[in-house]
Amino acid sequence: MTAPFTTTPSSAASATAASPGSMAEFDATTSRWGRLTMLAGLVFSLAGPLYLVFFADLGVTATALFTAFAAVAGTFFVIWIIEPITYFPILGPASMYQAFMIGNISNKLLPSALIAQARIGAKPGTHRGGLAAVMAICGAAFVHLLSLLVFVGILGTWLISVIPESVTDVVRVYVLPAVLGAVIIQAIVSLKQVRATAVAAIVAALVQFVLVPLVPALGMAATAISVIVTLVIGWYVRKREPFEPATPESA
């Protein structure tokens, strides 16, 4: 007779053997439903504008439509490429579907995922880190919706009337830098990559204070340039560790 909560060797072995299959099933399920929900969100988000363009007789021509799209794409195309590459190593595949469906990734969901991973000691890029990010994003979305209901839906008009305009202006100016600064510090503490952190800081400073003033036309691409250059340099200066194949005992 075994004691309560005691894991026998056979049960531990079966749990270890079942774990990879369970995670593979989890990844397959989240990928399938993630694609479907993203496609559904795309359809619903485009349904209104397409109806106005083709059925509301607003006089919007195809030329005007493509011109507007080209203007937006020229501004944000780099972000469309950089954001998924930047967020994926921390969030993982399942959380990526959540994050891009919910929005406010850099100032709400990413900090939540980083704090959850740091709290339980999970490394980004692992299955444990990905599950922590999933649960953190669920919690962040719930708190966000609840706070919107209370502070906007119920108390919104009253709060605006009692908060001084000077306080509102200060919050509007400094709240985003404060949140992003906390995210950066949390990422540095969680990842503990001294070389990558130093490279990122130096590259960002050079791009922001040297390259952009010399070539103002590159201002919109400053973030993309910083990320790409940091990735390339960080790859070459990374700490190289010898590869050790996993044994059954270590697995």
C-alpha positions in Angstrom: 0.0 0.0 0.0 1.4 3.3 -1.0 1.1 6.5 1.0 -1.2 9.3 -0.2 0.3 11.6 -2.9 3.2 9.2 -3.4 4.2 8.7 -7.0 5.3 5.2 -7.9 8.0 4.6 -10.5 5.4 3.2 -13.0 3.1 6.1 -12.6 5.9 8.6 -13.0 7.1 6.9 -16.1 3.6 6.8 -17.6 3.1 10.5 -16.7 6.4 11.3 -18.4 5.4 9.3 -21.4 2.0 10.9 -21.7 3.3 14.5 -21.2 4.7 15.0 -24.7 1.6 13.5 -26.3 -0.7 15.8 -24.2 1.3 18.9 -25.1 1.2 17.9 -28.8 -2.6 17.5 -28.6 -2.8 20.9 -26.8 -0.7 22.6 -29.5 -2.8 21.0 -32.3 -6.1 22.0 -30.6 -5.0 25.5 -29.9 -3.6 25.9 -33.5 -6.8 24.6 -35.1 -9.2 26.7 -33.0 -6.8 29.7 -33.1 -6.9 29.8 -36.9 -10.7 29.5 -36.9 -11.2 32.3 -34.4 -8.7 34.6 -36.1 -10.4 34.0 -39.4 -13.8 34.7 -37.8 -12.5 37.9 -36.3 -11.1 38.9 -39.7 -14.5 38.3 -41.3 -16.4 40.2 -38.7 -13.9 43.1 -38.7 -14.1 43.5 -42.5 -17.8 42.9 -42.8 -18.8 46.4 -41.7 -16.4 48.4 -43.9 -17.1 46.2 -46.9 -20.8 46.7 -46.5 -20.3 50.5 -46.4 -18.0 50.4 -49.4 -20.2 48.2 -51.7 -23.8 48.7 -50.5 -24.0 52.1 -48.7 -23.4 54.3 -51.8 -20.7 56.4 -50.2 -18.9 57.0 -53.4 -15.8 55.2 -52.3 -13.9 54.1 -55.4 -11.5 51.2 -55.7 -8.7 53.6 -56.4 -9.4 55.5 -53.2 -9.6 52.2 -51.3 -6.3 50.9 -52.5 -4.7 54.3 -52.0 -5.8 54.3 -48.4 -4.6 50.8 -47.9 -1.2 51.5 -49.4 -0.8 54.5 -47.1 -1.6 52.4 -44.0 0.6 49.5 -45.2 3.5 51.7 -45.9 3.4 53.0 -42.3 2.6 49.8 -40.4 4.0 47.0 -42.7 7.2 46.8 -40.7 5.2 46.4 -37.5 3.2 43.6 -39.0 6.5 41.6 -39.5 8.3 42.7 -36.3 5.6 42.2 -33.7 5.0 38.4 -34.3 8.7 37.8 -34.4 9.3 39.7 -31.2 6.3 38.3 -29.2 6.5 34.7 -30.2 9.6 33.6 -28.2 7.9 34.9 -25.0 4.2 34.0 -25.5 4.4 30.8 -27.5 1.9 29.6 -30.2 -1.3 29.3 -28.1 -0.9 32.7 -26.5 -0.1 34.4 -29.8 -3.7 33.6 -31.0 -5.1 35.0 -27.8 -2.9 38.1 -27.9 -3.6 39.2 -31.4 -7.3 38.6 -30.9 -7.5 40.6 -27.7 -5.0 43.4 -28.5 -3.0 45.7 -26.2 -0.1 43.2 -26.4 2.9 45.3 -25.4 1.2 47.3 -22.6 -1.0 44.6 -21.1 -0.7 41.0 -22.2 3.1 40.8 -22.5 3.7 42.2 -19.0 1.2 39.8 -17.6 2.9 36.8 -19.3 6.3 37.9 -18.2 5.2 38.4 -14.6 3.5 35.0 -14.5 6.6 33.2 -16.0 8.9 35.0 -13.5 6.6 34.2 -10.6 6.6 30.4 -11.2 10.2 30.3 -12.5 9.2 29.2 -16.1 11.5 30.1 -18.9 10.0 31.7 -22.1 10.0 29.4 -25.0 9.2 26.3 -23.0 5.9 24.5 -22.7 5.6 25.6 -19.0 6.3 29.2 -20.0 3.7 28.9 -22.8 1.0 27.6 -20.4 1.9 30.3 -17.9 1.4 32.9 -20.6 -2.0 31.4 -21.6 -3.3 31.6 -18.1 -1.8 35.1 -17.5 -3.5 36.4 -20.7 -6.8 34.9 -19.6 -6.5 36.6 -16.2 -5.5 39.9 -17.8 -8.4 39.8 -20.2 -10.9 39.1 -17.4 -9.5 41.9 -15.2 -9.6 44.3 -18.2 -13.2 43.5 -19.0 -14.2 43.8 -15.4 -12.4 47.1 -15.0 -14.0 48.4 -18.2 -17.5 47.5 -16.9 -16.9 49.2 -13.6 -14.7 52.2 -14.3 -16.0 53.0 -17.8 -19.5 51.5 -18.1 -20.7 52.4 -14.6 -18.5 55.1 -13.2 -17.0 56.6 -16.5 -19.0 59.8 -16.7 -18.7 60.5 -13.0 -14.9 59.9 -12.9 -14.3 62.2 -15.8 -16.2 64.9 -14.0 -14.3 64.7 -10.7 -10.8 64.1 -12.0 -8.9 67.4 -12.6 -7.9 68.0 -16.2 -4.2 68.5 -15.1 -4.2 64.9 -13.7 -5.7 63.5 -16.9 -3.0 65.2 -19.0 -0.2 63.9 -16.8 -1.6 60.3 -17.0 -2.1 60.5 -20.7 1.6 61.6 -21.2 3.3 59.3 -18.8 1.3 56.1 -18.4 2.5 54.4 -21.5 6.2 55.0 -20.9 5.7 53.8 -17.3 4.1 50.6 -18.5 6.7 49.9 -21.2 9.5 50.7 -18.8 8.2 48.2 -16.4 7.9 45.6 -19.2 11.5 46.1 -20.2 12.8 45.7 -16.7 10.6 42.6 -16.2 12.0 41.1 -19.4 15.6 41.8 -18.4 15.1 40.2 -15.0 13.2 37.2 -16.3 15.4 36.4 -19.3 18.8 37.2 -17.6 20.6 37.6 -20.9 23.3 40.2 -20.1 24.9 40.3 -23.6 21.5 40.5 -25.4 20.4 43.3 -23.0 23.6 45.3 -23.6 23.4 44.9 -27.3 19.7 45.9 -27.4 20.4 49.0 -25.3 23.4 50.1 -27.4 21.7 49.5 -30.7 18.5 51.3 -29.6 20.5 54.3 -28.4 22.5 54.5 -31.6 19.5 54.2 -33.8 17.4 56.7 -31.8 20.1 59.4 -31.1 22.4 59.0 -34.1 20.8 57.3 -37.1 17.4 58.9 -37.0 18.7 62.5 -36.5 21.0 62.0 -39.4 18.4 60.3 -41.7 14.9 61.6 -40.5 13.2 59.5 -43.2 14.1 56.4 -41.2 12.1 57.5 -38.2 9.1 55.2 -38.9 11.5 52.2 -39.4 13.6 52.9 -36.3 11.9 50.1 -34.3 12.4 47.6 -37.1 16.0 48.5 -37.6 16.7 48.2 -33.9 15.1 44.8 -33.6 16.8 43.4 -36.7 20.2 44.7 -35.9 19.9 43.5 -32.3 18.9 40.0 -33.5 21.8 39.8 -35.9 24.4 41.1 -33.4 22.9 39.1 -30.5 23.2 35.9 -32.5 27.0 36.3 -33.0 27.8 37.5 -29.5 25.5 35.0 -27.7 27.0 32.7 -25.1 27.6 29.4 -26.8 27.1 26.3 -24.7 28.0 22.7 -25.8 25.0 20.7 -27.0 24.2 17.7 -24.7 21.7 15.1 -26.0 18.9 14.4 -23.6 19.1 10.9 -22.0 16.0 9.0 -20.8 17.0 9.7 -17.2 17.3 13.5 -17.7 14.0 13.5 -19.8 
